[in-house]
């Protein structure tokens, strides 16, 4: 039971969205978090399928999933914090910020997962 909970630990970000953000940002923030969750699973599956579940370079002994939790968690936290402080931002700017944060988190997590 604990292993199943650890595999889906990043789903705890979804209630945070509904608690701290206003209603107009719920959909975009939820979509960002779900896309980050699925992207992390895809990256971890790729690392495990090539035979390196802890990374290609032997710098870190932590499993790729937990390193991904850290990287994506930092970006999701930054996104939620920026969303709280930009309550009156234009919807297009908010969408552009969420897309750019998604790509930045993908690139950084790919680098961290390779370590």
C-alpha positions, 0 to 999 in steps of 0.5 A: 500500500505504501509503495502505491502511495509513493508512486502517485505522490505527485497527485497531492498537488491537485488539491493544492490548486483548488485550495489556493488558486482562484476559479479562473486558474483551476483548469490551466493549473490542473492541466499543467500538473497532469501533463507534468505527472504524465511526462514524469512517468514517461521519462521514468519509463524510458530510463527503466527501459534502457536499463538505467533506473538511477540515471546514466551517470553514477552521480546520484543513487536516487531512483529517477521517479523521486528525482523527478518528484523533486524537479517537477515539484519545484516547478509546480510550486513556483507556478502555484506561487506565481499564480497566487501573486498574479491574480489579475493577469491576462489569460493569454499571459498566464497560459504562456507562462504555464507552457514555458514553465512546462518546457523548462521543467521538462528540459531540467528534469531530463538533465537531472534524470540522466545524472 
